Amino acid sequence: MKLSVAQIAALIQADVEGDPSVEIHHLAKIEEAEHGMLSFLANPKYTPYIYTTKASAVIVSRDFVPQSPLSATLLRAEDPYRAFTRLLELAAEMLSPRKSGIEQPSHQSEDASWGEDVYLGAFSYLGKGVKLGKGVKVHPGVYIGDHCEVGDHTVLYPQVVLYPGVRVGKGCILHAGCRIGSDGFGFAPLPDGTYQKIPQTGIVVLGDGVEVGANACIDRATLGATEVKDGVKIDNLVQLAHNVEIGAHSVIAAQTGIAGSTRLGKYCMIGGQVGIVGHLRIADGVKIDAQSGVNTSISEKGLAFRGSPIQPFQRQLRSELLFRKLEEMYKRIQTLEKALEQRD
C-alpha cells in the first residue's frame, strides 16, 4: 500500500517541508532506508544519518535545523518518535489478518462463554466457566483453565497458558509461551531436611492494557492475588513470584526476577536481569539499572539506583570509577612502600 507524504502528514499532524506528493511504500530505520521509504529522527546521535539517508521522507521535530542541504522531504512533528510509532501501529493493523470464528479441532466447555467477534484458534482449550469478552483473540494451542476471565479485545498468542481462576483485563497482549497462574514457590522445611509443599490457593489478576512478553511466568498467590496493575509492560523471560504487586504503568525488562510479596510502585522502570528479593516495598517512579541486585526497600519516590547491592545511581558510578583505579592505586602504594623501605 502506498501513501503520499501529504496523506501521512495528515495522519500524524505534521507539517510538510518539501514535496508533499512523494509516495511512501515502506517504513525503515534512517540508516537503512531507501527510496520510497519513510524514517524518523528522534535521537540526536543519529543526526549524521539525515544527511546521507536515501529515505524519501523523514519525520523530524519542529525545531530541527539542518546544517547541510537535505535530499529527503521533512515532516515536522511535535514528537517524531511518537509520530513514527503511530505509523507503525497503522501498518500493523493493515498487515495483521483479522481472524474470527472457531477453528477445529478445539475444545470449549459447555458453560464457557464469549462475546462477539471472538477468535478461537485450532487446538485451543476453554475450561469450565471460562468467560471471554468481545473481540478476544485466542491463538492456536492456548490453554485457558477453569473459571478464567479475559477482558474485551485481549490477545493470547500461541501456547499461552492461563491456570484456573486467572483474571485478565481488557486490551491486554499475552505473548507466546507465557504462563500465568502457576504455583508460587512455597515449601515448608521439615525436621528431616525435606520440604512440604504449601498449597497455592490464590489467583493472578492482570489489569487493563497489560502486555506480558514471551515465556514470562507470573505465579499465583499463596492467598489472595498476585496483581499486575493497569498498563504494566513486562518483557520476555520475566519471573514474578507469588503475591507480588506491580504498580500501574511500570515497565520490567527481560530476565528480571521479583521474589514473593514484593510491591513495586507506579511508573517504575526495571532494567534487564535485575534481581529483587522478597517482601520489599519500592516507591513510585523508581528506576533500577540493568543487572542490579535489590535487597532493601526504597521509600523515596523517583530515585535511580544501580549496582549489586544497589546504591543511588551517581554514587554507584563513582564507586565503579574508583574500582577501575584500584590496580593503579595498588601499584602506587607498592612503589611508595619500597621507597620507604629504601629510606630506612
C-alpha positions as semicolon CSV with decimal commas, in nm:
position;residue;x (nm);y (nm);z (nm)
1;M;0,000;0,000;0,000
2;K;0,129;0,345;-0,093
3;L;0,053;0,677;0,073
4;S;0,167;1,025;-0,022
5;V;0,366;1,237;0,221
6;A;0,065;1,470;0,240
7;Q;-0,162;1,182;0,348
8;I;0,089;1,066;0,608
9;A;0,128;1,421;0,741
10;A;-0,249;1,438;0,796
11;L;-0,238;1,112;0,994
12;I;0,032;1,234;1,234
13;Q;-0,049;1,609;1,239
14;A;0,283;1,704;1,083
15;D;0,387;1,994;0,857
16;V;0,549;1,911;0,523
17;E;0,872;2,073;0,414
18;G;0,944;1,961;0,059
19;D;0,740;1,765;-0,193
20;P;0,404;1,652;-0,044
21;S;0,331;1,428;-0,346
22;V;0,618;1,187;-0,278
23;E;0,486;0,831;-0,242
24;I;0,583;0,615;0,054
25;H;0,553;0,235;0,047
26;H;0,763;0,131;0,347
27;L;0,890;0,239;0,691
28;A;1,257;0,194;0,782
29;K;1,544;0,296;1,009
30;I;1,713;0,615;0,897
31;E;2,050;0,447;0,835
32;E;1,893;0,169;0,623
33;A;1,613;0,347;0,437
34;E;1,593;0,350;0,058
35;H;1,395;0,549;-0,199
36;G;1,022;0,530;-0,133
37;M;1,072;0,475;0,240
38;L;0,990;0,694;0,541
39;S;1,207;0,719;0,854
40;F;1,236;0,942;1,160
41;L;1,498;1,130;1,361
42;A;1,444;1,144;1,738
43;N;1,778;1,051;1,896
44;P;2,047;1,319;1,841
45;K;2,320;1,057;1,791
46;Y;2,151;0,958;1,463
47;T;2,158;1,315;1,327
48;P;2,451;1,249;1,086
49;Y;2,237;0,993;0,902
50;I;1,983;1,253;0,794
51;Y;2,244;1,397;0,557
52;T;2,325;1,059;0,400
53;T;1,994;0,871;0,418
54;K;1,829;0,757;0,098
55;A;1,483;0,785;0,257
56;S;1,232;0,982;0,055
57;A;1,094;1,144;0,372
58;V;1,197;1,179;0,736
59;I;0,993;1,280;1,040
60;V;1,180;1,539;1,247
61;S;1,099;1,770;1,537
62;R;0,951;2,109;1,464
63;D;1,265;2,284;1,585
64;F;1,514;2,074;1,383
65;V;1,757;2,298;1,191
66;P;1,958;2,121;0,919
67;Q;2,324;2,215;0,895
68;S;2,361;2,098;0,532
69;P;2,127;2,051;0,235
70;L;1,890;1,753;0,259
71;S;1,754;1,529;-0,015
72;A;1,460;1,399;0,187
73;T;1,124;1,568;0,234
74;L;1,072;1,657;0,600
75;L;0,761;1,603;0,810
76;R;0,784;1,827;1,115
77;A;0,602;1,684;1,420
78;E;0,584;1,765;1,791
79;D;0,730;1,426;1,884
80;P;0,895;1,235;1,595
81;Y;0,919;0,910;1,791
82;R;0,551;0,907;1,882
83;A;0,454;1,007;1,530
84;F;0,654;0,719;1,381
85;T;0,509;0,482;1,640
86;R;0,161;0,583;1,528
87;L;0,252;0,493;1,170
88;L;0,386;0,156;1,285
89;E;0,057;0,093;1,464
90;L;-0,139;0,171;1,147
91;A;0,091;-0,050;0,940
92;A;0,049;-0,337;1,187
93;E;-0,329;-0,304;1,169
94;M;-0,321;-0,326;0,789
95;L;-0,081;-0,621;0,782
96;S;-0,239;-0,828;1,059
97;P;-0,513;-1,065;0,939
98;R;-0,844;-1,012;1,118
99;K;-0,926;-1,356;1,247
100;S;-1,261;-1,456;1,388
101;G;-1,469;-1,767;1,441
102;I;-1,386;-2,105;1,591
103;E;-1,131;-2,332;1,430
104;Q;-1,134;-2,707;1,473
105;P;-1,016;-2,910;1,645
106;S;-1,059;-2,705;1,962
107;H;-1,238;-2,755;2,293
108;Q;-1,491;-2,533;2,465
109;S;-1,660;-2,648;2,784
110;E;-2,038;-2,640;2,779
111;D;-2,062;-2,348;3,020
112;A;-1,779;-2,142;2,868
113;S;-1,899;-1,816;2,717
114;W;-1,762;-1,549;2,484
115;G;-1,863;-1,221;2,323
116;E;-1,899;-1,125;1,961
117;D;-1,609;-1,126;1,714
118;V;-1,410;-1,380;1,919
119;Y;-1,143;-1,594;1,755
120;L;-1,066;-1,940;1,897
121;G;-0,771;-2,098;1,717
122;A;-0,717;-2,466;1,650
123;F;-0,617;-2,678;1,950
124;S;-0,720;-2,408;2,195
125;Y;-0,887;-2,519;2,519
126;L;-1,151;-2,338;2,724
127;G;-1,222;-2,490;3,066
128;K;-1,533;-2,484;3,280
129;G;-1,689;-2,145;3,344
130;V;-1,443;-1,955;3,123
131;K;-1,564;-1,608;3,023
132;L;-1,417;-1,424;2,724
133;G;-1,511;-1,065;2,636
134;K;-1,586;-0,938;2,289
135;G;-1,310;-0,928;2,031
136;V;-1,080;-1,162;2,227
137;K;-0,827;-1,345;2,006
138;V;-0,719;-1,687;2,131
139;H;-0,447;-1,820;1,902
140;P;-0,380;-2,191;1,837
141;G;-0,259;-2,404;2,125
142;V;-0,374;-2,171;2,405
143;Y;-0,492;-2,329;2,732
144;I;-0,743;-2,137;2,944
145;G;-0,817;-2,312;3,269
146;D;-1,142;-2,336;3,463
147;H;-1,315;-2,014;3,568
148;C;-1,068;-1,780;3,399
149;E;-1,191;-1,441;3,277
150;V;-1,044;-1,250;2,982
151;G;-1,150;-0,892;2,905
152;D;-1,255;-0,736;2,576
153;H;-1,005;-0,718;2,288
154;T;-0,730;-0,906;2,467
155;V;-0,494;-1,116;2,251
156;L;-0,348;-1,450;2,365
157;Y;-0,074;-1,570;2,132
158;P;0,011;-1,939;2,073
159;Q;0,096;-2,160;2,370
160;V;-0,017;-1,911;2,636
161;V;-0,134;-2,092;2,949
162;L;-0,380;-1,947;3,199
163;Y;-0,408;-2,164;3,508
164;P;-0,752;-2,186;3,674
165;G;-0,901;-1,868;3,816
166;V;-0,675;-1,619;3,637
167;R;-0,834;-1,283;3,552
168;V;-0,703;-1,082;3,258
169;G;-0,823;-0,728;3,185
170;K;-0,923;-0,551;2,866
171;G;-0,686;-0,477;2,581
172;C;-0,405;-0,697;2,709
173;I;-0,143;-0,876;2,498
174;L;-0,001;-1,207;2,621
175;H;0,285;-1,327;2,404
176;A;0,371;-1,682;2,307
177;G;0,451;-1,925;2,582
178;C;0,385;-1,708;2,886
179;R;0,248;-1,890;3,191
180;I;0,006;-1,706;3,416
181;G;-0,105;-1,857;3,746
182;S;0,147;-2,136;3,800
183;D;0,211;-2,229;4,164
184;G;0,419;-1,995;4,375
185;F;0,746;-2,133;4,510
186;G;0,612;-2,225;4,853
187;F;0,771;-2,507;5,055
188;A;0,798;-2,552;5,431
189;P;1,120;-2,713;5,562
190;L;1,066;-3,024;5,775
191;P;1,285;-3,156;6,061
192;D;1,425;-3,435;5,843
193;G;1,556;-3,186;5,585
194;T;1,280;-3,244;5,329
195;Y;1,017;-2,992;5,222
196;Q;0,640;-2,992;5,238
197;K;0,455;-2,813;4,959
198;I;0,239;-2,520;5,073
199;P;-0,082;-2,512;4,866
200;Q;-0,105;-2,201;4,649
201;T;-0,474;-2,118;4,666
202;G;-0,475;-1,762;4,533
203;I;-0,505;-1,625;4,180
204;V;-0,338;-1,383;3,937
205;V;-0,510;-1,061;3,829
206;L;-0,385;-0,862;3,530
207;G;-0,528;-0,512;3,483
208;D;-0,629;-0,342;3,159
209;G;-0,368;-0,275;2,891
210;V;-0,108;-0,511;3,035
211;E;0,146;-0,669;2,800
212;V;0,335;-0,984;2,901
213;G;0,636;-1,098;2,697
214;A;0,713;-1,441;2,559
215;N;0,788;-1,713;2,814
216;A;0,734;-1,484;3,111
217;C;0,596;-1,650;3,426
218;I;0,363;-1,498;3,685
219;D;0,289;-1,717;3,988
220;R;-0,045;-1,735;4,163
221;A;-0,067;-1,610;4,520
222;T;-0,048;-1,833;4,824
223;L;-0,354;-1,644;4,949
224;G;-0,528;-1,354;4,778
225;A;-0,387;-1,239;4,445
226;T;-0,066;-1,168;4,258
227;E;-0,156;-0,837;4,094
228;V;-0,026;-0,660;3,784
229;K;-0,198;-0,322;3,759
230;D;-0,321;-0,133;3,452
231;G;-0,075;-0,051;3,175
232;V;0,219;-0,257;3,303
233;K;0,460;-0,381;3,034
234;I;0,655;-0,700;3,109
235;D;0,934;-0,819;2,879
236;N;1,028;-1,175;2,780
237;L;1,151;-1,424;3,042
238;V;1,046;-1,221;3,345
239;Q;0,953;-1,405;3,666
240;L;0,704;-1,260;3,914
241;A;0,667;-1,472;4,227
242;H;0,359;-1,529;4,443
243;N;0,180;-1,229;4,592
244;V;0,394;-0,977;4,403
245;E;0,220;-0,649;4,319
246;I;0,328;-0,436;4,023
247;G;0,201;-0,078;4,021
248;A;0,028;0,078;3,723
249;H;0,232;0,169;3,413
250;S;0,557;0,022;3,537
251;V;0,790;-0,146;3,285
252;I;1,008;-0,451;3,353
253;A;1,281;-0,562;3,111
254;A;1,382;-0,916;3,022
255;Q;1,516;-1,175;3,267
256;T;1,420;-0,977;3,574
257;G;1,309;-1,178;3,876
258;I;1,097;-1,040;4,160
259;A;1,062;-1,256;4,469
260;G;0,746;-1,315;4,669
261;S;0,532;-1,045;4,829
262;T;0,738;-0,753;4,697
263;R;0,538;-0,448;4,595
264;L;0,658;-0,230;4,311
265;G;0,512;0,119;4,283
266;K;0,358;0,300;3,987
267;Y;0,562;0,421;3,688
268;C;0,874;0,228;3,789
269;M;1,136;0,126;3,532
270;I;1,325;-0,200;3,593
271;G;1,619;-0,287;3,366
272;G;1,711;-0,630;3,233
273;Q;1,839;-0,906;3,463
274;V;1,750;-0,719;3,781
275;G;1,700;-0,933;4,090
276;I;1,466;-0,810;4,365
277;V;1,439;-1,006;4,690
278;G;1,109;-1,073;4,863
279;H;0,891;-0,867;5,096
280;L;1,026;-0,528;4,981
281;R;0,844;-0,204;4,905
282;I;0,963;0,001;4,606
283;A;0,829;0,356;4,580
284;D;0,660;0,506;4,274
285;G;0,877;0,618;3,984
286;V;1,193;0,437;4,095
287;K;1,440;0,334;3,822
288;I;1,666;0,030;3,862
289;D;1,955;-0,012;3,618
290;A;2,023;-0,343;3,440
291;Q;2,182;-0,631;3,635
292;S;2,126;-0,461;3,970
293;G;2,054;-0,651;4,290
294;V;1,784;-0,502;4,512
295;N;1,799;-0,621;4,873
296;T;1,638;-0,331;5,055
297;S;1,315;-0,135;5,032
298;I;1,314;0,207;4,863
299;S;1,084;0,461;5,026
300;E;1,168;0,778;4,832
301;K;0,991;0,827;4,501
302;G;1,157;0,885;4,164
303;L;1,515;0,790;4,251
304;A;1,752;0,593;4,025
305;F;1,965;0,303;4,150
306;R;2,243;0,084;4,015
307;G;2,474;-0,197;4,127
308;S;2,458;-0,510;4,339
309;P;2,368;-0,441;4,607
310;I;2,211;-0,121;4,481
311;Q;2,331;0,229;4,556
312;P;2,197;0,562;4,432
313;F;2,291;0,586;4,065
314;Q;2,558;0,858;4,079
315;R;2,721;0,712;4,392
316;Q;2,748;0,373;4,226
317;L;2,907;0,529;3,917
318;R;3,169;0,693;4,139
319;S;3,231;0,361;4,314
320;E;3,279;0,189;3,978
321;L;3,524;0,458;3,872
322;L;3,725;0,406;4,190
323;F;3,719;0,029;4,139
324;R;3,872;0,067;3,794
325;K;4,155;0,267;3,952
326;L;4,233;0,010;4,223
327;E;4,511;-0,162;4,028
328;E;4,682;0,169;3,960
329;M;4,641;0,274;4,323
330;Y;4,781;-0,061;4,443
331;K;5,090;-0,021;4,226
332;R;5,144;0,331;4,357
333;I;5,119;0,204;4,717
334;Q;5,373;-0,068;4,640
335;T;5,609;0,191;4,492
336;L;5,571;0,415;4,799
337;E;5,631;0,120;5,035
338;K;5,951;0,027;4,850
339;A;6,068;0,389;4,863
340;L;6,008;0,399;5,238
341;E;6,194;0,071;5,289
342;Q;6,495;0,206;5,100
343;R;6,497;0,517;5,317
344;D;6,509;0,301;5,626
